[in-house]
Amino acid sequence: MYTLSRSRLEKEATDLDLENVRPLDTVLGSCFGLAVVDKETSTVRLIHYTPQEYLSRPDVSPDAHRTLGETCLTYLNYYQVKRLPADVSILRDTPFLEYSSLH
């Protein structure tokens, strides 16, 4: 099992370690101004279509889909997430849970 942090997955963790989650301004700062967060939807967006085109090239990150899939499955298997109520309305308040569940 791996644990999700904004920098890496850590082996053998079964729950989210909130002390290992980087502050949003730190994460955005590492994007060199190429990404912004829509505060209403908590969605990260690239500021221009050219980074999206570049990052979509298969040779840039050939394992991107696998890594994102593993990250989503790891998150869905956290004890904290498993203990959430089985209520669809909770998805509005937890954007990554919604993304992980649907994609």
N, CA, C and O atoms as a DFTB+ gen file, in Angstrom:
412 C
 N C O
     1  1       0.851      -1.179       0.000
     2  2       0.000       0.000       0.000
     3  2       0.891       1.235       0.000
     4  3       1.989       1.216       0.556
     5  1       0.422       2.294      -0.616
     6  2       1.157       3.547      -0.688
     7  2       0.300       4.649      -0.098
     8  3      -0.926       4.539      -0.080
     9  1       0.929       5.706       0.384
    10  2       0.187       6.850       0.886
    11  2       0.443       8.045      -0.025
    12  3       1.556       8.225      -0.518
    13  1      -0.562       8.843      -0.244
    14  2      -0.480       9.976      -1.153
    15  2       0.042      11.204      -0.433
    16  3      -0.467      11.576       0.624
    17  1       1.037      11.821      -0.995
    18  2       1.420      13.159      -0.561
    19  2       1.520      13.965      -1.836
    20  3       1.470      13.396      -2.926
    21  1       1.658      15.246      -1.732
    22  2       1.746      16.026      -2.953
    23  2       3.107      15.892      -3.606
    24  3       3.345      16.475      -4.663
    25  1       4.002      15.134      -2.995
    26  2       5.314      14.973      -3.585
    27  2       5.595      13.538      -4.007
    28  3       6.364      13.311      -4.942
    29  1       4.979      12.556      -3.329
    30  2       5.282      11.174      -3.654
    31  2       4.289      10.244      -2.972
    32  3       3.502      10.672      -2.128
    33  1       4.330       8.970      -3.344
    34  2       3.576       7.932      -2.649
    35  2       4.524       7.236      -1.696
    36  3       5.666       6.948      -2.053
    37  1       4.065       6.964      -0.496
    38  2       4.908       6.291       0.481
    39  2       4.391       4.879       0.722
    40  3       3.205       4.669       0.977
    41  1       5.287       3.934       0.639
    42  2       4.946       2.526       0.782
    43  2       4.485       2.210       2.202
    44  3       4.974       2.781       3.177
    45  1       3.529       1.282       2.292
    46  2       3.059       0.694       3.546
    47  2       2.109       1.557       4.370
    48  3       1.700       1.118       5.445
    49  1       1.744       2.728       3.941
    50  2       0.803       3.539       4.717
    51  2      -0.623       3.128       4.382
    52  3      -0.915       2.745       3.249
    53  1      -1.503       3.207       5.359
    54  2      -2.898       2.829       5.144
    55  2      -3.851       4.002       5.307
    56  3      -5.061       3.847       5.141
    57  1      -3.325       5.155       5.624
    58  2      -4.164       6.328       5.793
    59  2      -3.383       7.581       5.420
    60  3      -2.153       7.572       5.395
    61  1      -4.086       8.622       5.140
    62  2      -3.496       9.888       4.740
    63  2      -2.794      10.539       5.926
    64  3      -3.400      10.734       6.980
    65  1      -1.536      10.871       5.757
    66  2      -0.763      11.569       6.777
    67  2      -0.840      13.058       6.464
    68  3      -0.143      13.544       5.574
    69  1      -1.676      13.777       7.185
    70  2      -1.901      15.188       6.900
    71  2      -0.651      16.034       7.087
    72  3      -0.543      17.110       6.497
    73  1       0.293      15.569       7.894
    74  2       1.545      16.302       8.064
    75  2       2.439      16.191       6.832
    76  3       3.388      16.960       6.678
    77  1       2.139      15.243       5.965
    78  2       2.934      15.034       4.762
    79  2       2.338      15.740       3.546
    80  3       2.909      15.677       2.457
    81  1       1.211      16.403       3.715
    82  2       0.567      17.117       2.616
    83  2       1.143      18.517       2.536
    84  3       1.135      19.257       3.519
    85  1       1.633      18.872       1.386
    86  2       2.252      20.185       1.192
    87  2       1.188      21.270       1.107
    88  3       0.103      21.022       0.580
    89  1       1.472      22.468       1.612
    90  2       0.533      23.588       1.494
    91  2       0.292      23.929       0.015
    92  3       1.176      23.781      -0.830
    93  1      -0.917      24.382      -0.263
    94  2      -1.296      24.690      -1.640
    95  2      -0.352      25.708      -2.272
    96  3       0.006      25.556      -3.440
    97  1       0.062      26.739      -1.538
    98  2       0.942      27.747      -2.123
    99  2       2.307      27.155      -2.491
   100  3       2.937      27.606      -3.448
   101  1       2.768      26.153      -1.741
   102  2       4.020      25.477      -2.063
   103  2       3.880      24.686      -3.358
   104  3       4.758      24.725      -4.221
   105  1       2.773      23.972      -3.484
   106  2       2.531      23.181      -4.695
   107  2       2.398      24.093      -5.908
   108  3       3.009      23.840      -6.946
   109  1       1.612      25.141      -5.782
   110  2       1.445      26.070      -6.908
   111  2       2.748      26.786      -7.238
   112  3       3.034      27.040      -8.408
   113  1       3.536      27.110      -6.228
   114  2       4.825      27.747      -6.458
   115  2       5.761      26.873      -7.275
   116  3       6.558      27.377      -8.066
   117  1       5.666      25.577      -7.087
   118  2       6.517      24.664      -7.854
   119  2       6.055      24.530      -9.299
   120  3       6.757      23.947     -10.126
   121  1       4.889      25.062      -9.603
   122  2       4.364      25.034     -10.978
   123  2       4.811      26.255     -11.782
   124  3       4.458      26.387     -12.954
   125  1       5.582      27.143     -11.162
   126  2       6.139      28.327     -11.826
   127  2       5.080      29.177     -12.528
   128  3       5.325      29.717     -13.607
   129  1       3.901      29.292     -11.911
   130  2       2.851      30.134     -12.464
   131  2       2.076      29.520     -13.615
   132  3       1.247      30.198     -14.221
   133  1       2.320      28.266     -13.932
   134  2       1.627      27.620     -15.051
   135  2       0.277      27.039     -14.654
   136  3      -0.500      26.632     -15.518
   137  1      -0.012      26.996     -13.345
   138  2      -1.270      26.442     -12.868
   139  2      -1.888      27.379     -11.840
   140  3      -1.187      28.083     -11.113
   141  1      -3.206      27.370     -11.799
   142  2      -3.960      28.138     -10.814
   143  2      -5.060      27.235     -10.260
   144  3      -5.400      26.213     -10.857
   145  1      -5.608      27.625      -9.115
   146  2      -6.703      26.866      -8.520
   147  2      -7.971      27.693      -8.591
   148  3      -8.001      28.840      -8.147
   149  1      -9.017      27.105      -9.152
   150  2     -10.334      27.711      -9.146
   151  2     -10.885      27.509      -7.734
   152  3     -11.199      26.384      -7.346
   153  1     -11.003      28.594      -6.965
   154  2     -11.373      28.483      -5.557
   155  2     -12.798      27.974      -5.357
   156  3     -13.089      27.346      -4.339
   157  1     -13.686      28.233      -6.309
   158  2     -15.066      27.771      -6.175
   159  2     -15.182      26.261      -6.325
   160  3     -15.984      25.628      -5.638
   161  1     -14.388      25.681      -7.220
   162  2     -14.501      24.256      -7.497
   163  2     -13.310      23.439      -7.001
   164  3     -13.320      22.213      -7.109
   165  1     -12.289      24.094      -6.462
   166  2     -11.047      23.444      -6.035
   167  2     -10.395      22.670      -7.173
   168  3      -9.787      21.620      -6.963
   169  1     -10.533      23.203      -8.371
   170  2      -9.981      22.560      -9.554
   171  2      -8.689      23.255      -9.956
   172  3      -8.632      24.483     -10.026
   173  1      -7.661      22.470     -10.216
   174  2      -6.396      23.015     -10.698
   175  2      -6.486      23.125     -12.208
   176  3      -6.869      22.175     -12.890
   177  1      -6.129      24.292     -12.724
   178  2      -6.187      24.518     -14.166
   179  2      -4.858      25.091     -14.640
   180  3      -4.215      25.880     -13.948
   181  1      -4.469      24.678     -15.826
   182  2      -3.294      25.265     -16.456
   183  2      -3.689      26.611     -17.035
   184  3      -4.814      26.776     -17.505
   185  1      -2.772      27.585     -17.009
   186  2      -3.140      28.937     -17.422
   187  2      -3.177      29.115     -18.932
   188  3      -3.693      30.120     -19.420
   189  1      -2.636      28.152     -19.683
   190  2      -2.598      28.257     -21.135
   191  2      -2.671      26.856     -21.721
   192  3      -2.299      25.892     -21.053
   193  1      -3.135      26.726     -22.939
   194  2      -3.283      25.403     -23.535
   195  2      -1.952      24.753     -23.908
   196  3      -1.891      23.532     -24.057
   197  1      -0.877      25.542     -24.062
   198  2       0.390      24.946     -24.482
   199  2       0.990      23.987     -23.446
   200  3       1.528      22.955     -23.848
   201  1       0.930      24.269     -22.130
   202  2       1.414      23.245     -21.183
   203  2       0.587      21.966     -21.264
   204  3       1.126      20.866     -21.143
   205  1      -0.719      22.109     -21.467
   206  2      -1.585      20.931     -21.600
   207  2      -1.159      20.110     -22.816
   208  3      -1.066      18.885     -22.737
   209  1      -0.901      20.780     -23.940
   210  2      -0.449      20.070     -25.139
   211  2       0.860      19.336     -24.871
   212  3       1.017      18.175     -25.248
   213  1       1.793      20.016     -24.220
   214  2       3.083      19.406     -23.932
   215  2       2.934      18.202     -23.001
   216  3       3.485      17.133     -23.265
   217  1       2.183      18.385     -21.906
   218  2       2.028      17.310     -20.930
   219  2       1.211      16.135     -21.469
   220  3       1.284      15.030     -20.932
   221  1       0.442      16.366     -22.517
   222  2      -0.361      15.301     -23.122
   223  2       0.441      14.422     -24.071
   224  3      -0.032      13.362     -24.482
   225  1       1.629      14.843     -24.418
   226  2       2.463      14.034     -25.314
   227  2       2.846      12.732     -24.621
   228  3       3.242      12.756     -23.456
   229  1       2.737      11.601     -25.305
   230  2       3.016      10.314     -24.664
   231  2       4.467      10.130     -24.222
   232  3       4.733       9.339     -23.317
   233  1       5.403      10.839     -24.836
   234  2       6.810      10.667     -24.477
   235  2       7.231      11.494     -23.263
   236  3       8.317      11.279     -22.726
   237  1       6.399      12.427     -22.824
   238  2       6.746      13.282     -21.687
   239  2       6.647      12.506     -20.379
   240  3       7.558      12.571     -19.554
   241  1       5.575      11.788     -20.183
   242  2       5.390      10.986     -18.970
   243  2       4.634       9.715     -19.352
   244  3       3.416       9.640     -19.191
   245  1       5.355       8.724     -19.856
   246  2       4.687       7.529     -20.371
   247  2       3.899       6.746     -19.321
   248  3       2.989       5.998     -19.680
   249  1       4.219       6.895     -18.049
   250  2       3.508       6.161     -17.001
   251  2       2.472       7.013     -16.275
   252  3       2.003       6.628     -15.203
   253  1       2.109       8.155     -16.836
   254  2       1.214       9.088     -16.141
   255  2      -0.132       8.457     -15.802
   256  3      -0.612       8.612     -14.679
   257  1      -0.749       7.753     -16.738
   258  2      -2.061       7.157     -16.470
   259  2      -1.973       6.092     -15.387
   260  3      -2.853       6.002     -14.530
   261  1      -0.930       5.296     -15.421
   262  2      -0.747       4.255     -14.407
   263  2      -0.528       4.886     -13.031
   264  3      -1.117       4.450     -12.042
   265  1       0.314       5.906     -12.976
   266  2       0.602       6.570     -11.703
   267  2      -0.647       7.226     -11.131
   268  3      -0.916       7.114      -9.935
   269  1      -1.407       7.907     -11.974
   270  2      -2.636       8.544     -11.505
   271  2      -3.648       7.495     -11.062
   272  3      -4.332       7.686     -10.056
   273  1      -3.753       6.389     -11.797
   274  2      -4.651       5.308     -11.407
   275  2      -4.269       4.711     -10.066
   276  3      -5.134       4.481      -9.220
   277  1      -2.980       4.455      -9.860
   278  2      -2.503       3.920      -8.582
   279  2      -2.782       4.903      -7.444
   280  3      -3.168       4.500      -6.347
   281  1      -2.586       6.187      -7.713
   282  2      -2.837       7.205      -6.692
   283  2      -4.311       7.228      -6.303
   284  3      -4.644       7.281      -5.120
   285  1      -5.192       7.189      -7.301
   286  2      -6.634       7.193      -7.027
   287  2      -7.049       5.948      -6.240
   288  3      -7.807       6.052      -5.276
   289  1      -6.560       4.781      -6.640
   290  2      -6.914       3.546      -5.923
   291  2      -6.371       3.540      -4.506
   292  3      -7.039       3.073      -3.584
   293  1      -5.170       4.054      -4.328
   294  2      -4.596       4.146      -2.986
   295  2      -5.462       5.031      -2.103
   296  3      -5.777       4.670      -0.969
   297  1      -5.846       6.188      -2.625
   298  2      -6.692       7.117      -1.877
   299  2      -8.021       6.464      -1.499
   300  3      -8.480       6.595      -0.364
   301  1      -8.633       5.765      -2.442
   302  2      -9.919       5.116      -2.173
   303  2      -9.807       4.001      -1.132
   304  3     -10.805       3.627      -0.517
   305  1      -8.612       3.474      -0.934
   306  2      -8.403       2.410       0.046
   307  2      -7.947       2.905       1.410
   308  3      -7.756       2.091       2.313
   309  1      -7.766       4.205       1.591
   310  2      -7.407       4.741       2.899
   311  2      -8.535       4.464       3.893
   312  3      -9.712       4.506       3.534
   313  1      -8.169       4.181       5.141
   314  2      -9.171       3.966       6.186
   315  2     -10.085       5.183       6.317
   316  3     -11.299       5.039       6.460
   317  1      -9.501       6.382       6.267
   318  2     -10.308       7.602       6.402
   319  2     -11.378       7.675       5.326
   320  3     -12.514       8.060       5.603
   321  1     -11.030       7.314       4.118
   322  2     -11.973       7.386       2.998
   323  2     -13.002       6.271       3.104
   324  3     -14.184       6.497       2.844
   325  1     -12.578       5.087       3.477
   326  2     -13.507       3.964       3.615
   327  2     -14.558       4.224       4.691
   328  3     -15.667       3.696       4.611
   329  1     -14.220       5.031       5.695
   330  2     -15.157       5.315       6.786
   331  2     -16.140       6.437       6.466
   332  3     -17.023       6.736       7.270
   333  1     -15.994       7.055       5.303
   334  2     -16.932       8.120       4.944
   335  2     -18.320       7.540       4.718
   336  3     -18.451       6.381       4.323
   337  1     -19.363       8.338       4.965
   338  2     -20.717       7.835       4.744
   339  2     -20.958       7.550       3.257
   340  3     -20.414       8.225       2.383
   341  1     -21.771       6.551       3.001
   342  2     -22.093       6.179       1.614
   343  2     -23.205       7.081       1.103
   344  3     -24.322       6.632       0.844
   345  1     -22.884       8.343       0.964
   346  2     -23.853       9.351       0.542
   347  2     -23.255      10.129      -0.623
   348  3     -22.185      10.724      -0.489
   349  1     -23.926      10.129      -1.744
   350  2     -23.407      10.783      -2.946
   351  2     -23.192      12.273      -2.733
   352  3     -22.331      12.864      -3.384
   353  1     -23.946      12.892      -1.845
   354  2     -23.806      14.335      -1.626
   355  2     -22.434      14.703      -1.071
   356  3     -22.011      15.851      -1.207
   357  1     -21.734      13.765      -0.454
   358  2     -20.403      14.052       0.093
   359  2     -19.397      14.352      -1.010
   360  3     -18.378      14.994      -0.754
   361  1     -19.663      13.902      -2.221
   362  2     -18.733      14.124      -3.333
   363  2     -18.537      15.607      -3.632
   364  3     -17.459      16.012      -4.068
   365  1     -19.559      16.414      -3.405
   366  2     -19.435      17.857      -3.649
   367  2     -18.366      18.492      -2.776
   368  3     -17.700      19.438      -3.196
   369  1     -18.200      17.978      -1.564
   370  2     -17.260      18.553      -0.607
   371  2     -15.877      17.910      -0.659
   372  3     -14.956      18.379       0.010
   373  1     -15.722      16.867      -1.423
   374  2     -14.448      16.155      -1.507
   375  2     -14.107      15.913      -2.980
   376  3     -14.340      14.822      -3.500
   377  1     -13.558      16.923      -3.648
   378  2     -13.324      16.823      -5.096
   379  2     -12.437      15.653      -5.511
   380  3     -12.688      15.037      -6.546
   381  1     -11.396      15.328      -4.723
   382  2     -10.537      14.228      -5.145
   383  2     -11.242      12.888      -4.972
   384  3     -10.988      11.952      -5.730
   385  1     -12.122      12.788      -3.987
   386  2     -12.920      11.573      -3.827
   387  2     -13.830      11.395      -5.046
   388  3     -13.965      10.291      -5.573
   389  1     -14.438      12.471      -5.477
   390  2     -15.292      12.405      -6.662
   391  2     -14.468      11.992      -7.881
   392  3     -14.872      11.100      -8.626
   393  1     -13.328      12.628      -8.087
   394  2     -12.480      12.303      -9.232
   395  2     -12.029      10.841      -9.170
   396  3     -12.130      10.113     -10.157
   397  1     -11.535      10.422      -8.016
   398  2     -11.037       9.048      -7.867
   399  2     -12.149       8.012      -8.085
   400  3     -11.913       6.947      -8.655
   401  1     -13.342       8.333      -7.632
   402  2     -14.459       7.414      -7.770
   403  2     -14.951       7.294      -9.204
   404  3     -15.338       6.213      -9.647
   405  1     -14.937       8.382      -9.909
   406  2     -15.519       8.406     -11.251
   407  2     -14.530       8.091     -12.369
   408  3     -14.932       7.661     -13.451
   409  1     -13.253       8.300     -12.116
   410  2     -12.278       8.108     -13.188
   411  2     -11.343       6.985     -12.850
   412  3     -10.447       6.670     -13.634
